[in-house]
Amino acid sequence: MPDENRIDRRQFAESLAIGSGAIAALIGSSLSLNADDKPAEEAKEAPAVPPRPSEEVLLLTCLMQRYPSEHFGEAAIQGIFRDLRGDLARGRILSEFPLENSDEPCFEFRAFRAQP
């Protein structure tokens, strides 16, 4: 069953680079708008490299490029962004919990025999 929407690694990397570049350009343009309000000395002190977009923004951009749809309205995008932010926060909390090699999930199986 051929998947027409499937892309290979090279196409994925290109789309991720394009999305990241677009986000960086948006952030850079907003920084330049804010820099115009500052005196010239403070504008020179601003870093030449724009800040890296958050993980949520990168994941959302990747998702939107990988699965384009007309169903992505403003409310849907905000909901997806909120879910991504929550999932990443829970992942950070779980990764901070230390585990030992002896820690295992508790599997307990009890066979239940129904009475006839």
N, C-alpha and C positions, 0 to 999 in steps of 0.2 A: 504494500500500500504506500505509494509515493506521497510524500508530504510536500506540497508546493510551497508552503511557508517556511520550510526548514532552510536554515542558512549554515554555511560552514564557519570554521573558526576565523578565517581571514575576514569574511564579511561581517562577522560579529565584532571583531576588533575594530574594523573600519567604522561601523555604526557607533560603537562606544566612543571612539575618538572624535567623531563628528559631533555626537551629543555632548561630550565633555567640552569640546571647543565652543559649541554654541552656548553652553551654560557659562563657561569662563568669559565669553564675550559679553553676555548679559550682565554678569557680575562686574566685569571691567567697565562697562558703560555706566553702570550705576555708581561705581567708585569714582569715575571721572566727573559725573554730575555732582557728586558730593565734594570732590576736590576743587571744583570751580568756586565753591563757597568759601574755601579756606584761603588764607594768605599764601603767597607764592612760596615762602620758606617752608611752610608746613606741607604743601603739596609736593615739594622735592623730597621730603623725608618719607613719603609714602613708599611702601615696597613696590618694586617693579613687577614682581610676580603676583598675579591675583591670588587670593586665598583659594584653597582647594574646596570644591563644593562638598556638601555633606554626603554621607553614604546614602541617606534617604533620597536625595535629589538624583544621585547617580543611578540608583536602582530604579527609580521611577522613570527616568529618561530611557534607560535600557528597556524597561518593560513597555513603554509607549512605542519605542522603535521596533521592538521584536513582535509585538502584537497590536498593530494599528487597528483601530475600530472607530466607527462613528458613534458608538455607545459611550465613549469617553467624554462625558460632559464635565463641566466644572465641578459639580457635586461629586461625581464618581472619582475624579482625579484627587480631590481633597480627601475622600474616604480611603482611597488606596494609599495615599501619602500618610495618612494617620495610622493605618494598619502597618505599613512598613516601619514607621517610627516606633510603634509599640513592639513589633516583633524584634527589632534591633535592640531596643532597650531591655527586653526580657532576655535576649541572647547574651548581652553584656553582663546582666545580673547572674545568669547561670554560669558563665565562664569565670566569674570571680569566686565561685564556690569551689573550695579545694576538694579534690578527691584523691584517695589513695589507690594503689593497685588492687588492694583487697576489697574495695567497694564494688558491689555488684547489685543489680536489681533483685528484688525479692520475688522470686518465682515460687509460687506454692500451688501445687495441683492436687486437688482432691476429687476423686471420682465419686459421683453421686449415682447411687443405684435407686431407681424409682421402684416403689412398691407396687406390685400388680394389683 
